[in-house]
Amino acid sequence: MELTVEELRSLVTQRIRLDEVLPAATRVLRRSPIIHSDGYDAALLIDVLDVPTDFLRDHPDLLADLRDLAERNTDPRQSVRSAVHRFLARTAD
C-alpha cells in the first residue's frame, strides 16, 4: 500500500512505525525534497529532519540517508535551512 505525502507526514509527526515510514518518506524526498504537503512546501522534509536523534542512532542506515538528504538540500527558505542546520548539528558524529 502506497501512502500519500500527507499520510507519511502525519505518521512521522506522530512517531508511528518510524522504522517503516521513514524509508518511504526518504524515497519520496529523494524524488522531490520540497514536495508540497498539508499546505506547505518542504513540510515532509522539515518533519522528517525532526525525528528524535535516539531513534536515528538506533537506525544508522536511515540516519545516513537523512544526513545525505540534508547535506544535498539547496532550498533557500529560512525554515528549511534552519531545520537542516539543526538536524546536521544534532546528528554530527
Backbone as CSV, one residue per row, in Angstrom:
resi,resn,N_x,N_y,N_z,CA_x,CA_y,CA_z,C_x,C_y,C_z
1,MET,0.843,-1.188,0.000,0.000,0.000,0.000,0.882,1.243,0.000
2,GLU,0.620,2.136,-0.896,1.368,3.391,-1.026,0.679,4.478,-0.197
3,LEU,1.437,5.123,0.666,0.902,6.200,1.491,1.061,7.538,0.773
4,THR,0.124,8.441,1.004,0.245,9.785,0.445,1.293,10.557,1.247
5,VAL,1.704,11.678,0.705,2.657,12.536,1.403,2.059,13.001,2.733
6,GLU,0.791,13.352,2.719,0.131,13.801,3.947,0.095,12.687,4.991
7,GLU,-0.176,11.459,4.556,-0.191,10.323,5.487,1.203,10.067,6.047
8,LEU,2.212,10.123,5.207,3.589,9.949,5.677,3.929,11.011,6.709
9,ARG,3.594,12.239,6.393,3.899,13.343,7.312,3.181,13.152,8.642
10,SER,1.939,12.756,8.600,1.174,12.531,9.828,1.809,11.428,10.677
11,LEU,2.191,10.340,10.049,2.818,9.237,10.792,4.169,9.647,11.363
12,VAL,4.926,10.420,10.611,6.230,10.884,11.099,6.046,11.794,12.305
13,THR,5.146,12.738,12.218,4.973,13.682,13.324,4.400,13.004,14.565
14,GLN,3.646,11.926,14.365,3.107,11.182,15.494,4.068,10.089,15.983
15,ARG,5.193,9.933,15.258,6.222,8.942,15.608,5.670,7.519,15.567
16,ILE,4.832,7.242,14.574,4.212,5.929,14.418,4.978,5.121,13.386
17,ARG,5.421,3.946,13.780,6.101,2.986,12.896,7.210,3.640,12.068
18,LEU,8.021,4.420,12.744,9.078,5.162,12.051,10.018,4.251,11.276
19,ASP,10.257,3.054,11.778,11.160,2.145,11.076,10.632,1.757,9.696
20,GLU,9.324,1.855,9.484,8.724,1.570,8.178,8.412,2.856,7.401
21,VAL,8.007,3.881,8.130,7.566,5.122,7.492,8.741,5.957,6.973
22,LEU,9.825,6.035,7.746,10.954,6.876,7.314,11.587,6.419,5.999
23,PRO,11.772,5.117,5.768,12.305,4.743,4.440,11.384,5.178,3.299
24,ALA,10.071,5.062,3.502,9.129,5.503,2.467,9.204,7.012,2.281
25,ALA,9.275,7.744,3.380,9.382,9.203,3.292,10.684,9.608,2.611
26,THR,11.750,8.906,2.917,13.050,9.203,2.300,12.993,8.994,0.788
27,ARG,12.331,7.926,0.345,12.193,7.693,-1.098,11.440,8.854,-1.769
28,VAL,10.374,9.313,-1.122,9.609,10.446,-1.665,10.486,11.692,-1.724
29,LEU,11.229,11.941,-0.649,12.066,13.146,-0.583,13.228,13.090,-1.564
30,ARG,13.723,11.921,-1.884,14.794,11.814,-2.892,14.275,12.261,-4.259
31,ARG,13.003,11.955,-4.527,12.406,12.371,-5.805,12.094,13.861,-5.817
32,SER,11.647,14.375,-4.652,11.223,15.777,-4.589,11.358,16.300,-3.161
33,PRO,12.504,16.858,-2.801,12.741,17.300,-1.426,11.781,18.374,-0.929
34,ILE,11.254,19.189,-1.835,10.366,20.265,-1.381,8.905,19.947,-1.699
35,ILE,8.587,18.669,-1.757,7.222,18.244,-2.088,6.204,18.933,-1.180
36,HIS,5.089,19.334,-1.764,4.023,20.065,-1.074,3.205,19.104,-0.223
37,SER,2.953,19.491,1.023,2.164,18.659,1.925,1.396,19.526,2.906
38,ASP,0.122,19.253,3.033,-0.721,19.958,4.006,-0.565,21.476,3.938
39,GLY,-0.469,22.003,2.728,-0.410,23.446,2.564,0.972,24.066,2.623
40,TYR,1.999,23.251,2.809,3.347,23.792,2.946,4.327,23.043,2.041
41,ASP,5.178,23.798,1.366,6.277,23.177,0.637,7.328,22.732,1.645
42,ALA,7.931,21.596,1.422,9.018,21.051,2.234,8.582,20.623,3.643
43,ALA,7.278,20.545,3.895,6.800,20.164,5.236,7.257,18.755,5.608
44,LEU,7.211,17.833,4.657,7.645,16.463,4.957,9.126,16.454,5.317
45,LEU,9.934,17.162,4.561,11.365,17.232,4.858,11.614,17.796,6.255
46,ILE,10.971,18.887,6.580,11.163,19.517,7.887,10.760,18.556,9.008
47,ASP,9.651,17.856,8.838,9.196,16.923,9.876,10.111,15.701,9.983
48,VAL,10.575,15.197,8.859,11.488,14.050,8.884,12.791,14.424,9.590
49,LEU,13.257,15.636,9.362,14.508,16.068,10.000,14.347,16.333,11.493
50,ASP,13.125,16.261,11.983,12.857,16.462,13.403,12.666,15.154,14.176
51,VAL,12.871,14.029,13.509,12.749,12.725,14.173,13.787,12.644,15.288
52,PRO,13.425,12.072,16.430,14.354,12.018,17.566,15.707,11.386,17.229
53,THR,16.730,12.003,17.732,18.102,11.551,17.490,18.317,10.128,17.984
54,ASP,17.762,9.776,19.137,17.932,8.420,19.670,17.431,7.371,18.686
55,PHE,16.287,7.630,18.073,15.762,6.692,17.086,16.737,6.556,15.923
56,LEU,17.221,7.675,15.429,18.124,7.648,14.271,19.436,6.954,14.591
57,ARG,19.952,7.134,15.780,21.205,6.473,16.152,21.024,4.958,16.235
58,ASP,19.797,4.511,16.527,19.490,3.076,16.526,19.251,2.537,15.119
59,HIS,19.162,3.421,14.138,18.921,3.058,12.735,19.936,3.793,11.857
60,PRO,21.191,3.374,11.898,22.257,4.117,11.208,22.060,4.266,9.697
61,ASP,21.420,3.308,9.055,21.188,3.455,7.609,20.225,4.603,7.323
62,LEU,19.176,4.704,8.143,18.242,5.822,7.982,18.926,7.144,8.292
63,LEU,19.730,7.147,9.331,20.462,8.368,9.681,21.353,8.808,8.525
64,ALA,22.059,7.871,7.933,22.938,8.195,6.808,22.138,8.739,5.627
65,ASP,20.992,8.127,5.336,20.146,8.607,4.236,19.649,10.022,4.494
66,LEU,19.208,10.276,5.722,18.686,11.607,6.047,19.786,12.659,6.071
67,ARG,20.960,12.285,6.560,22.082,13.228,6.527,22.427,13.570,5.071
68,ASP,22.405,12.578,4.205,22.684,12.821,2.790,21.647,13.773,2.196
69,LEU,20.370,13.544,2.488,19.320,14.451,2.007,19.551,15.865,2.519
70,ALA,19.867,15.974,3.805,20.072,17.293,4.406,21.276,18.000,3.787
71,GLU,22.351,17.274,3.625,23.577,17.873,3.074,23.401,18.314,1.633
72,ARG,22.555,17.640,0.889,22.330,17.980,-0.520,21.262,19.055,-0.709
73,ASN,20.556,19.393,0.347,19.450,20.324,0.240,19.928,21.716,-0.168
74,THR,19.231,22.283,-1.139,19.580,23.623,-1.625,18.416,24.603,-1.493
75,ASP,17.381,24.207,-0.779,16.224,25.079,-0.614,16.645,26.339,0.140
76,PRO,16.381,27.515,-0.409,16.855,28.751,0.222,15.973,29.276,1.361
77,ARG,14.803,28.697,1.548,13.900,29.218,2.582,14.475,29.028,3.977
78,GLN,14.289,30.032,4.796,14.842,30.026,6.146,14.346,28.845,6.967
79,SER,13.073,28.499,6.857,12.532,27.390,7.649,13.226,26.076,7.307
80,VAL,13.494,25.867,6.038,14.177,24.645,5.609,15.638,24.694,6.014
81,ARG,16.293,25.815,5.770,17.706,25.931,6.144,17.895,25.737,7.645
82,SER,16.984,26.264,8.447,17.070,26.109,9.905,16.894,24.645,10.310
83,ALA,15.919,23.975,9.699,15.689,22.552,10.011,16.902,21.716,9.629
84,VAL,17.478,22.003,8.474,18.666,21.271,8.021,19.829,21.522,8.977
85,HIS,20.052,22.766,9.337,21.154,23.112,10.237,20.996,22.412,11.583
86,ARG,19.802,22.469,12.167,19.549,21.802,13.462,19.789,20.303,13.357
87,PHE,19.283,19.695,12.279,19.434,18.262,12.102,20.901,17.865,11.990
88,LEU,21.634,18.567,11.133,23.045,18.227,10.950,23.842,18.449,12.233
89,ALA,23.518,19.476,12.977,24.223,19.749,14.231,23.971,18.661,15.281
90,ARG,22.719,18.231,15.400,22.418,17.257,16.452,22.751,15.818,16.073
91,THR,23.005,15.586,14.792,23.349,14.219,14.380,24.813,14.091,13.976
92,ALA,25.586,15.127,14.238,27.025,15.068,13.917,27.673,13.961,14.724
93,ASP,28.659,13.334,14.130,29.367,12.238,14.824,30.055,12.686,16.063
